[in-house]
Amino acid sequence: MMNKKDLLSEIVRDSDNIVFFGGAGVSTKSGIPDFRSDNGLFSAKYKYPPEYMLSHTFFMNHTEEFFNFYREKMIYPDAKPNKAHIKLAELEQEGKLKAVITQNIDGLHQLAGSKNVLELHGSVYRNYCMKCKKRYPLNNILETDGIPRCECKGIIKPDVVLYEESLDNSVLFKAISYISSADVLIVGGTSLNVYPAAGLVDYYKGDKLVLINKTETPMDYKANIVIHDSIDEVLGDI
C-alpha cells in the first residue's frame, strides 16, 4: 500500500490545477513563530493578550504600544523562504499550481518566486497613510520609533488585517474562485481555527483535499489525505 507522502507526490504529478492554502506553520522553519503552538506568539506572557494587541481597538486606543509590539513580534525582514515556499514556487513555474492563498503577512512566497499569491491578511511590506492614503515601504515602519507619521502628519498604518477588521473582499472572492475550481487543494501549516479564512476549505468541490499540519485540525475529517508533519518537510520531499 502506498504511503501518504508517495500518494501526495502522485497526485501532484498528475494534476495541473492545484491550489495551496497555507497559514503560519508554512513560515516557522524560516524563523517566524506561529501563533497557537506551544512555542507560538500566543503562548508568551505580555501586558495585554496578543489577540488584543493585534486588534483594531488596540491600534486605535494604544497606537504607540501597538507599533512597539508590531515591530518586535510581527516583522522579520531577514527571514528567508524555506523548502515549502520554494517547492510551491517551482510547482507554479511548472504550470501545476494556479494560486497560493496565504494567511501570512511575511512576503516569503513572493520572495521564493511565487507570482500569483493571494494575501488574505495583507502584508508587512505595504503600508499607507490613514489620512492621505500615500503608500510607504516597510522601512518607514522599521526605521522609525513610536508612531510612524506621513508627511501630512497622518498615521502610517500597516496594510494588514487586524482582529475586528474585515478581509479584502476582492482577495476573498478570488480565493473562493480558485478553490472552488481546483482539482487538488493542499492545505498546510494552519490550525484552521481562524474564520473567515478557515471557511474557505468548504468551497472545495473536488476529491483530492490534502491537509498537512503538525497537529489535528477541525477539518481533518473532510480530507482525503491527512499528514501530521512539518509542511516544509512534506512539500520538500515531493
C-alpha positions in Angstrom: 0.0 0.0 0.0 1.3 3.4 -1.0 2.2 5.7 1.9 0.6 9.2 2.2 3.6 11.1 1.0 4.0 8.9 -2.1 0.3 9.3 -2.8 0.6 13.1 -2.5 3.6 13.0 -4.9 1.5 11.0 -7.4 -1.5 13.4 -7.1 0.8 16.4 -7.7 2.5 14.7 -10.6 -0.9 14.0 -12.3 -2.5 17.4 -11.8 -2.2 20.8 -13.4 -4.9 22.6 -11.3 -3.5 22.7 -7.8 -4.3 25.4 -5.2 -2.4 25.8 -2.0 -3.9 27.4 1.1 -1.5 28.0 4.0 -1.0 29.6 7.4 1.6 30.5 9.9 3.1 27.0 10.0 4.5 27.5 6.5 7.0 30.0 7.8 8.1 28.6 11.1 11.1 26.9 9.5 12.1 30.4 8.3 12.3 31.5 11.9 8.9 33.2 12.1 6.9 31.9 15.1 3.3 30.7 14.6 0.5 31.7 16.9 -1.1 28.8 18.6 1.6 26.1 19.0 3.4 25.6 22.3 6.2 28.0 21.3 3.9 30.3 19.4 3.3 34.0 19.8 0.1 33.5 21.8 1.9 31.2 24.4 4.0 34.1 25.8 3.0 36.5 28.5 2.5 40.1 27.8 1.0 43.1 29.4 -2.1 42.5 27.3 -3.3 39.4 25.5 -1.6 39.2 22.0 -5.0 38.9 20.3 -6.0 42.3 21.8 -2.7 43.9 20.9 -3.3 42.9 17.3 -6.8 44.2 17.3 -8.3 47.4 15.6 -9.4 48.6 19.0 -5.9 48.4 20.5 -4.4 50.0 17.4 -6.7 53.0 17.8 -6.5 53.3 21.6 -2.9 52.3 22.3 -1.3 53.2 19.0 2.3 53.6 20.2 2.2 50.3 22.2 0.8 48.6 19.1 3.7 49.7 17.0 6.2 48.6 19.7 4.7 45.1 19.7 4.3 45.0 15.9 7.9 45.9 15.2 9.2 43.4 17.7 6.9 40.4 17.1 5.4 40.7 13.6 8.2 41.8 11.3 11.0 39.5 10.2 12.8 41.3 7.4 15.8 38.9 7.4 13.7 35.7 7.1 14.3 33.6 4.0 12.0 31.2 2.2 12.1 27.5 3.3 11.6 24.3 1.3 7.8 24.8 1.3 7.9 28.2 -0.2 10.4 27.1 -2.8 8.5 24.0 -3.8 5.3 25.9 -4.3 7.1 28.5 -6.5 8.5 25.6 -8.6 5.1 24.0 -9.0 3.7 27.3 -10.2 6.5 27.6 -12.7 5.8 24.1 -13.9 2.2 25.1 -14.6 0.8 22.8 -11.9 0.0 25.3 -9.1 -2.6 28.0 -10.0 -2.6 30.1 -6.8 -1.1 30.4 -3.3 -3.6 31.6 -0.8 -1.9 32.6 2.4 -2.9 33.9 5.8 0.7 35.1 6.3 1.9 38.7 6.0 5.6 38.0 5.6 6.0 38.1 1.8 8.1 34.9 1.7 6.0 33.3 -1.0 6.9 36.1 -3.4 10.5 36.1 -2.2 10.7 32.4 -3.2 9.4 33.3 -6.7 5.6 32.7 -6.5 3.7 35.1 -8.7 0.0 34.5 -8.0 -0.2 35.0 -4.2 -3.5 36.0 -2.6 -2.7 37.5 0.8 -5.8 37.2 2.9 -4.4 39.2 5.8 -2.3 41.7 3.9 1.5 42.3 4.0 4.0 44.0 6.2 5.6 45.3 3.0 2.6 47.5 2.3 1.8 50.5 4.5 -0.4 53.6 3.9 -1.2 56.9 5.5 -4.6 56.8 7.1 -5.2 60.4 6.2 -4.0 61.0 2.7 -3.6 57.3 1.6 0.1 57.7 0.4 1.9 54.4 0.2 5.0 53.6 2.2 7.5 50.7 2.2 8.4 48.6 5.2 11.4 50.8 6.1 9.1 53.6 7.1 7.9 51.3 9.9 11.3 49.7 10.8 13.4 52.9 10.8 11.1 54.9 13.0 10.3 54.9 16.7 6.9 55.3 18.2 4.1 56.1 15.8 5.2 56.4 12.2 3.9 59.6 10.5 3.3 60.6 7.0 4.4 64.0 5.5 0.8 65.1 6.1 1.2 64.1 9.8 -1.3 61.2 9.4 -0.5 57.8 10.9 1.1 55.3 8.6 -0.8 52.0 9.1 0.4 48.6 8.1 -1.8 47.1 5.3 -2.5 44.1 7.4 -5.9 42.8 8.6 -6.1 43.2 12.4 -8.6 41.4 14.6 -12.1 43.1 14.3 -11.2 44.2 10.7 -12.7 42.7 7.6 -10.8 40.8 4.9 -10.5 42.5 1.5 -13.5 41.2 -0.5 -11.7 41.2 -3.8 -9.0 38.9 -2.4 -11.5 36.7 -0.7 -13.6 36.3 -3.8 -10.5 35.4 -5.9 -9.6 32.8 -3.3 -13.0 31.3 -3.4 -12.9 31.2 -7.2 -9.6 29.4 -7.3 -10.5 26.9 -4.5 -14.0 26.1 -6.0 -12.5 25.2 -9.4 -9.3 23.4 -8.1 -8.7 19.8 -8.9 -6.4 19.5 -5.9 -6.5 21.6 -2.7 -3.5 21.4 -0.5 -3.9 23.0 2.9 -0.8 23.3 5.1 0.6 24.9 8.2 -2.7 26.2 9.5 -4.8 25.2 12.5 -8.0 26.1 10.6 -9.3 27.8 13.7 -9.5 31.4 12.4 -12.6 32.5 10.4 -13.5 33.5 7.8 -10.2 32.2 6.4 -10.8 28.6 7.7 -14.2 28.5 6.0 -12.5 28.7 2.6 -12.0 24.9 2.7 -15.7 24.5 2.4 -15.7 25.8 -1.1 -13.6 23.0 -2.4 -15.7 20.6 -4.6 -13.1 18.0 -5.5 -12.0 14.7 -4.1 -8.3 15.5 -3.5 -8.2 17.5 -0.3 -4.9 17.2 1.4 -4.3 18.6 4.9 -0.7 18.9 6.2 -0.3 20.2 9.7 1.7 19.1 12.7 -1.4 18.8 14.8 -5.0 17.8 14.2 -7.4 20.4 12.7 -11.2 20.7 12.8 -11.2 19.8 9.0 -9.2 16.6 9.2 -12.4 14.5 8.8 -13.1 16.2 5.4 -9.7 15.4 3.9 -8.8 12.7 1.5 -5.2 12.7 2.8 -4.1 13.9 6.3 -0.4 14.2 7.1 0.6 15.3 10.6 4.1 16.6 9.8 6.0 19.7 9.1 4.8 21.3 5.9 8.3 22.2 4.7 9.5 18.6 5.0 6.4 17.2 3.3 6.5 19.5 0.3 10.3 19.4 0.2 10.1 15.7 -0.5 7.6 15.9 -3.4 
